[in-house]
Amino acid sequence: MINLVRLALRQRLTIVGFFIAMIVAGGVAFYNLNIEAYPDPVPPMVEIVTQASGLSAEEMERGVTIPIEVQMSGLPHMTAIRAISLFGLSDVKIQFTYDFNYDQAQQQVINRLSQLPTLPGGAIPAISPTSPVGEIYRYRIKAPAGYSVEDLKTLQDWVLQRRFRAIPGVIDVTGWGGKLRSYDVVIDRDKLAAHHTNVGQIISALSHANANVGGQTINFGEQSAIVRGVGLIQSPDQIRNTLVARDANVPVLLKDVADVKIGNRPRNGIAGLGNEDDIVEGIVLMRRGAQSMPTIKAVKAEIEKINSTGILPPGVTLERIYDRSDLIGVTTHTVIENLIAGILLIFFLQWAFLGNLRSALIVAATIPFALAFAVLILTLQGESANLLSVGALDFGLVVDATVIMVENIFRHMSERSHHVESKDGGKYTFASRISSVLQASSEVSRGIFFAAAIIIVSFLPLFTLTGVEGHIFGPMAKTY
């Protein structure tokens, strides 16, 4: 340690240049550092959601949930399987250890699902895109009078959801509120009986009528034309004109035995905001492992584009409800506020006790240098910072060694200056100052070294923590 001090005294300009370069590099690194509002300590968890309309909770448990649980049993590094079965819904959560990251755990589950036997009712299990820290943005669709929540729900499902899903870092967009449009066929039983037709014929005719059919080709010399039957239903009138059956060689159309009405599917919930009790909103979910700020900026840019380029009908706009960047901004503000407050507090205390401006500046400069160094390492490693890992720094520990050394150097220089000028009648030269610094440093170097070693040793147990505790306190210990 004495040799390190001696080297710094010999290469004074180099040390000052290195200090300035580190501050600049730390500022650039802090600008590029991905800051999250809070850490994601949850171990990898994959959620399998299966829907089968019409099946009771007992049937879902027996025919869907249990087969999925059996298929997932024995996965490597799996810790628990939790499941719930509801009417028409099965939800199976598979928890893994930290030996897998989320992508590896998800791939293991997908491999097992590919070997799953056919489920009742043609149900197909799907991986849920949600995660504990997935929600990054929430918006509502605002429209002038004349637009129904059914119209807004249609815009959400067919326009907005597709655009937001194309943004890098976004895994899904969930729509809340509104009504889902449906085309209801109301059958008249008397007319059905009069035309000797049954309900099964109507269901079969509607399912077969809404399809395009490909045929062969017709050749015209060296050219050929493709024969194709276009049968996709485009309007309610086409539904009404669907051929259902024949009664004594007379075509029976759907409008002869039933009526077609535009309605909506039964609602299982409703969304409200403020004084409005029925709105349509969207929740943007970030892919687990993606960076929040770049994703949020891309979402905001897409919303600005949607609101300004006429993608939506006239008068329809997107209005922000929740934005995680506000919380990230608070985190960043807290870190900067603590940094400035720590520098000023230590500077004024050191100045008040020693009465020397240069000593106070040297001690206070330790804080931005140490933080710049830590942020630079985090950025180079591609890691993220959060309020716990950066905002919880105790600057008293950071400047402890600096205070001890600077105070001892200041005492030696004061005593030697007084001794030289009073007894020897000479001047306190620059060489004398260098000698005072070396002597003062040698006196406290051993104590500073062991004090710093004790602090480091006290943080070492944090690196041995596993599970949730290790993921919360490990980054903080690394930053220290």
C-alpha positions in Angstrom: 0.0 0.0 0.0 2.9 2.3 0.7 4.3 1.6 -2.8 0.9 2.5 -4.2 0.9 5.9 -2.4 4.5 6.5 -3.6 3.5 5.8 -7.2 0.6 8.2 -7.0 2.8 10.9 -5.6 5.3 10.4 -8.4 2.7 10.3 -11.2 0.5 13.1 -9.9 -0.8 14.3 -13.3 -1.5 10.7 -14.4 -3.5 10.1 -11.3 -5.5 13.3 -11.8 -6.1 12.4 -15.4 -7.2 8.9 -14.5 -9.6 10.4 -11.9 -11.2 12.7 -14.5 -11.3 9.9 -17.1 -13.1 7.6 -14.6 -15.7 10.2 -13.7 -16.4 10.8 -17.5 -16.5 7.0 -18.2 -18.8 6.5 -15.2 -21.1 9.2 -16.4 -21.3 7.6 -19.8 -21.8 4.2 -18.2 -24.6 5.5 -16.0 -26.4 7.0 -19.0 -26.2 3.6 -20.8 -26.9 1.5 -17.6 -30.2 -0.3 -17.6 -32.0 0.7 -14.4 -34.9 -1.4 -13.2 -37.4 -0.2 -10.6 -36.9 -3.3 -8.5 -35.1 -6.7 -8.9 -36.9 -9.8 -10.2 -36.0 -12.3 -7.5 -38.6 -14.9 -8.5 -37.0 -18.2 -9.7 -38.0 -19.4 -13.2 -41.7 -20.3 -13.3 -43.6 -21.5 -16.4 -47.4 -21.3 -16.3 -49.5 -23.5 -18.6 -53.0 -22.3 -19.3 -55.6 -24.6 -21.0 -59.1 -23.6 -21.9 -61.9 -26.0 -22.8 -65.4 -24.5 -23.0 -68.2 -26.4 -21.4 -66.1 -28.7 -19.1 -66.8 -28.5 -15.4 -64.0 -27.9 -12.9 -64.0 -31.6 -12.0 -63.7 -32.6 -15.7 -60.9 -30.1 -16.2 -59.1 -31.5 -13.2 -59.5 -35.1 -14.3 -59.0 -34.7 -18.1 -56.6 -31.8 -18.4 -54.8 -30.7 -15.2 -53.8 -34.2 -13.9 -52.5 -35.4 -17.4 -50.4 -32.2 -17.6 -49.0 -32.6 -14.1 -48.1 -36.2 -14.8 -46.4 -35.2 -18.0 -44.4 -32.5 -16.3 -43.2 -34.8 -13.4 -39.6 -35.5 -13.3 -38.4 -32.3 -15.1 -34.8 -31.5 -14.2 -34.3 -28.8 -11.5 -38.1 -28.6 -10.9 -39.1 -27.7 -7.3 -42.9 -27.7 -7.3 -46.0 -28.0 -9.4 -49.1 -25.9 -8.4 -52.3 -26.2 -10.2 -55.9 -25.0 -10.1 -58.9 -26.2 -12.1 -62.0 -24.0 -12.8 -64.9 -24.2 -15.1 -63.4 -24.4 -18.6 -59.9 -23.4 -17.3 -56.8 -25.2 -16.1 -53.8 -23.4 -14.7 -50.6 -25.3 -13.9 -47.5 -23.4 -12.5 -44.2 -25.2 -12.6 -41.4 -23.8 -10.4 -37.7 -24.4 -11.1 -34.5 -23.7 -9.3 -32.0 -21.0 -10.3 -29.9 -23.6 -12.1 -32.2 -22.8 -15.1 -32.9 -19.4 -16.6 -36.4 -18.7 -17.8 -35.7 -19.6 -21.4 -34.2 -23.0 -20.5 -37.1 -23.8 -18.2 -39.6 -22.8 -20.8 -37.9 -25.0 -23.4 -38.1 -28.0 -21.0 -41.8 -27.5 -20.6 -42.4 -27.1 -24.3 -40.5 -30.4 -25.0 -42.8 -32.2 -22.5 -46.0 -30.6 -23.9 -45.1 -31.9 -27.4 -45.5 -35.5 -26.0 -48.8 -34.8 -24.2 -51.7 -37.0 -25.4 -54.8 -35.5 -26.9 -56.9 -33.6 -24.3 -60.7 -33.7 -24.0 -62.7 -31.3 -26.1 -59.7 -30.6 -28.4 -58.1 -28.4 -25.7 -54.6 -27.1 -26.5 -52.3 -26.0 -23.6 -50.5 -22.8 -24.0 -47.6 -21.1 -22.2 -48.7 -17.9 -20.4 -46.6 -14.8 -21.2 -47.2 -13.1 -17.9 -44.4 -12.7 -15.3 -44.1 -11.0 -11.9 -42.5 -7.9 -13.4 -44.0 -8.1 -16.8 -46.4 -5.2 -16.8 -44.6 -2.1 -18.1 -47.3 0.0 -19.7 -51.1 0.4 -19.4 -53.3 2.5 -21.7 -57.0 3.1 -22.4 -58.7 3.7 -25.7 -60.5 7.0 -25.6 -63.1 7.9 -28.2 -65.7 10.6 -28.8 -69.5 10.0 -28.3 -70.9 7.4 -30.7 -68.3 4.7 -30.2 -69.4 1.8 -28.1 -67.1 -0.3 -26.0 -67.7 -3.1 -28.5 -66.1 -0.9 -31.2 -63.2 -0.1 -29.0 -62.7 -3.8 -28.1 -62.6 -4.6 -31.8 -59.9 -2.0 -32.3 -57.9 -3.4 -29.4 -58.0 -7.0 -30.6 -57.6 -6.4 -34.4 -55.4 -3.3 -34.6 -53.5 -2.3 -31.5 -52.7 -5.8 -30.1 -50.9 -6.7 -33.4 -48.9 -3.5 -33.6 -47.6 -3.7 -30.0 -46.7 -7.4 -30.3 -44.3 -6.5 -33.1 -42.2 -4.3 -30.7 -38.9 -6.0 -29.6 -39.1 -6.8 -25.9 -42.9 -7.1 -25.8 -44.2 -10.6 -25.3 -48.0 -9.9 -25.3 -50.7 -7.3 -25.0 -53.7 -8.1 -22.9 -57.0 -6.3 -23.4 -59.4 -5.5 -20.6 -63.0 -4.3 -20.7 -65.3 -3.9 -23.6 -67.6 -6.4 -25.3 -66.6 -9.1 -27.7 -68.9 -9.0 -30.7 -70.8 -12.2 -31.6 -73.3 -13.2 -34.3 -76.2 -14.9 -32.7 -78.5 -17.3 -34.6 -81.9 -17.4 -33.0 -83.8 -20.5 -34.2 -87.6 -20.6 -34.6 -88.5 -24.2 -33.6 -91.9 -24.0 -35.4 -90.3 -23.0 -38.7 -87.6 -25.6 -38.1 -90.2 -28.4 -37.7 -92.2 -27.1 -40.7 -89.2 -27.4 -43.0 -88.2 -30.8 -41.6 -84.8 -29.5 -40.4 -82.9 -30.0 -37.1 -80.3 -28.0 -35.2 -77.5 -30.3 -36.1 -78.0 -29.5 -39.8 -77.8 -25.7 -39.0 -74.6 -26.1 -37.1 -73.0 -28.2 -39.8 -74.1 -25.9 -42.6 -72.7 -22.8 -40.9 -69.3 -24.4 -40.1 -69.0 -25.7 -43.7 -70.2 -22.5 -45.3 -67.5 -20.2 -43.7 -64.6 -21.6 -45.7 -62.7 -21.2 -49.0 -62.4 -24.3 -51.2 -59.6 -24.9 -53.6 -60.1 -26.8 -56.9 -58.1 -27.9 -59.9 -57.0 -25.8 -62.9 -58.5 -25.2 -66.3 -56.0 -25.2 -69.1 -56.3 -22.7 -72.0 -53.5 -23.7 -74.3 -50.3 -22.8 -72.7 -52.1 -21.0 -69.8 -54.1 -22.3 -66.9 -56.6 -20.7 -64.5 -57.0 -21.8 -60.9 -60.5 -22.8 -59.8 -61.3 -21.6 -56.3 -64.5 -21.3 -54.4 -64.6 -18.3 -52.0 -67.0 -19.0 -49.2 -65.8 -16.9 -46.3 -68.8 -15.1 -44.7 -68.4 -11.3 -44.9 -71.8 -10.0 -43.6 -74.9 -11.0 -41.6 -76.8 -11.2 -44.8 -74.5 -14.0 -46.1 -75.2 -15.9 -42.9 -78.9 -15.5 -43.4 -78.6 -16.8 -47.0 -76.6 -19.9 -46.0 -78.1 -23.1 -47.4 -79.2 -25.3 -44.5 -81.0 -28.3 -46.0 -83.5 -29.3 -48.8 -87.1 -29.9 -48.1 -88.8 -31.8 -51.0 -86.0 -30.5 -53.3 -86.7 -26.9 -52.1 -83.7 -25.1 -50.7 -84.0 -24.2 -47.1 -82.0 -21.1 -46.2 -81.0 -20.1 -42.6 -83.3 -17.0 -42.8 -86.3 -19.4 -43.4 -85.9 -21.1 -40.0 -83.9 -18.6 -37.9 -83.0 -14.9 -37.4 -79.4 -13.5 -37.2 -78.6 -10.8 -34.7 -75.4 -9.0 -33.8 -74.7 -9.2 -30.1 -71.9 -9.8 -27.7 -70.5 -12.8 -25.7 -71.3 -12.9 -22.0 -69.0 -10.7 -20.0 -66.9 -12.1 -17.2 -65.7 -8.7 -15.9 -65.7 -4.9 -16.5 -62.9 -2.3 -16.4 -63.4 1.2 -15.0 -61.3 4.3 -14.4 -62.2 7.3 -12.3 -65.8 8.2 -12.8 -66.1 6.0 -15.9 -67.3 2.5 -15.1 -66.9 0.9 -18.6 -63.7 1.5 -20.5 -61.4 -0.5 -22.8 -57.7 -0.7 -21.7 -54.6 -2.6 -22.8 -51.8 -3.9 -20.7 -48.3 -4.2 -22.4 -46.3 -7.1 -21.0 -42.5 -7.2 -21.3 -40.6 -10.4 -22.2 -38.9 -11.7 -19.1 -35.2 -10.8 -19.2 -35.8 -7.8 -21.5 -34.7 -4.3 -20.5 -37.5 -2.0 -19.3 -36.4 1.4 -20.6 -35.7 0.5 -24.2 -38.9 -1.4 -24.4 -41.0 1.4 -22.8 -39.4 4.0 -25.2 -40.4 1.8 -28.1 -43.9 1.4 -26.8 -44.2 5.2 -26.4 -42.9 5.8 -29.9 -45.5 3.4 -31.3 -48.3 5.1 -29.3 -47.2 8.5 -30.6 -47.2 7.1 -34.1 -50.7 5.6 -33.7 -52.1 8.9 -32.3 -50.6 11.1 -35.0 -50.8 9.1 -38.2 -54.4 8.2 -38.5 -54.1 4.5 -37.8 -57.2 4.7 -35.6 -60.5 6.2 -36.6 -60.9 10.0 -36.3 -61.2 11.1 -32.7 -59.9 7.8 -31.2 -56.7 8.1 -29.2 -54.6 6.1 -26.7 -54.3 7.6 -23.2 -51.7 6.5 -20.7 -52.8 5.0 -17.4 -49.6 3.5 -16.0 -46.0 3.8 -17.1 -43.1 2.0 -15.3 -40.7 4.6 -16.5 -42.1 6.9 -13.8 -41.0 4.4 -11.1 -37.6 4.0 -12.8 -37.3 7.8 -12.9 -37.9 7.9 -9.2 -35.2 5.2 -8.7 -32.7 7.2 -10.8 -33.6 10.4 -9.0 -33.1 8.7 -5.6 -29.6 7.5 -6.6 -28.6 10.9 -7.9 -30.1 12.7 -4.9 -28.3 10.4 -2.5 -25.0 10.9 -4.4 -25.3 14.7 -4.3 -26.5 14.8 -0.7 -23.7 12.4 0.4 -21.0 14.5 -1.3 -22.3 17.8 0.1 -22.7 16.4 3.6 -19.3 14.8 3.8 -17.7 17.9 2.2 -19.1 20.3 4.7 -18.5 18.1 7.7 -14.9 17.6 6.7 -14.4 21.2 6.0 -16.0 22.2 9.4 -13.8 19.8 11.4 -10.5 20.4 9.6 -11.0 23.9 8.3 -9.1 22.9 5.1 -10.9 23.2 1.7 -8.6 20.9 -0.2 -8.9 18.1 2.3 -12.7 18.3 2.2 -12.6 18.2 -1.7 -10.4 15.1 -1.7 -12.6 13.2 0.7 -15.8 14.2 -1.1 -14.3 13.2 -4.5 -14.1 9.6 -3.3 -17.9 9.2 -3.6 -18.3 10.0 -7.3 -15.1 8.1 -8.2 -16.2 4.9 -6.3 -19.8 5.1 -7.8 -18.4 5.7 -11.3 -16.1 2.7 -11.0 -19.0 0.4 -9.8 -21.4 1.6 -12.5 -18.7 1.1 -15.2 -18.2 -2.5 -14.1 -21.9 -3.2 -14.1 -22.3 -1.7 -17.6 -19.3 -3.7 -19.0 -20.8 -6.9 -17.5 -24.2 -6.1 -19.1 -26.0 -6.2 -15.8 -28.9 -4.0 -14.6 -29.1 -1.8 -11.6 -32.0 -1.1 -9.3 -32.9 0.9 -6.2 -31.5 -1.9 -3.9 -28.2 -2.4 -5.7 -27.3 1.3 -6.3 -29.6 3.4 -4.2 -28.9 1.7 -0.9 -25.2 2.5 -0.8 -23.8 3.8 2.5 -21.4 6.5 1.5 -20.0 6.5 5.1 -18.4 3.2 4.4 -17.1 4.4 1.1 -15.2 7.4 2.5 -14.2 5.9 5.8 -10.6 5.0 4.7 -10.2 8.3 2.9 -11.2 10.3 6.0 -8.7 8.5 8.1 -5.8 9.0 5.7 -6.6 12.6 4.8 -6.9 13.6 8.4 -3.6 12.0 9.4 -1.8 13.6 6.4 -3.3 17.0 7.3 -2.1 16.6 10.9 1.4 15.7 9.8 1.7 18.5 7.3 0.4 21.1 9.9 2.8 19.9 12.5 5.8 19.7 10.2 5.0 23.1 8.7 4.8 24.7 12.2 8.0 23.0 13.3 10.0 24.0 10.2 8.9 27.6 10.2 9.2 28.2 13.9 12.4 26.3 14.8 14.4 26.1 11.7 13.3 29.4 10.3 13.1 27.9 6.8 10.3 27.3 4.3 8.1 24.2 4.2 9.1 22.9 0.8 7.3 20.7 -1.6 9.7 17.8 -0.9 8.7 18.2 2.8 5.1 17.9 1.9 5.7 14.7 -0.1 7.7 13.3 2.9 4.8 14.2 5.2 2.3 12.4 3.0 4.4 9.2 2.8 5.0 9.2 6.6 1.3 9.8 7.4 0.2 7.1 5.0 2.6 4.6 6.4 1.2 5.1 9.9 -2.4 4.4 9.0 -2.0 2.1 6.0 -2.1 -1.1 8.0 -5.2 0.1 10.0 -7.0 1.2 6.8 -6.1 -2.1 5.1 -7.6 -4.2 7.9 -10.6 -1.9 8.3 -11.4 -2.3 4.6 -10.8 -6.1 4.9 -13.2 -6.4 7.7 -15.9 -4.5 5.7 -15.2 -6.8 2.7 -15.4 -9.9 4.9 -18.7 -8.7 6.4 -20.2 -8.6 2.9 -18.9 -12.0 1.8 -21.7 -14.0 3.4 -24.1 -12.1 1.1 -22.5 -13.8 -1.9 -23.2 -17.2 -0.3 -27.0 -16.6 0.0 -29.1 -18.6 -2.3 -32.7 -18.4 -3.6 -34.7 -15.2 -3.3 -32.4 -13.7 -0.7 -29.3 -14.1 -2.9 -31.0 -12.5 -5.9 -32.0 -9.5 -3.8 -28.9 -8.8 -1.7 -26.2 -10.2 -4.1 -26.3 -7.2 -6.5 -26.0 -4.8 -3.5 -23.0 -6.6 -2.2 -21.4 -6.6 -5.6 -21.9 -2.9 -6.0 -20.3 -2.3 -2.6 
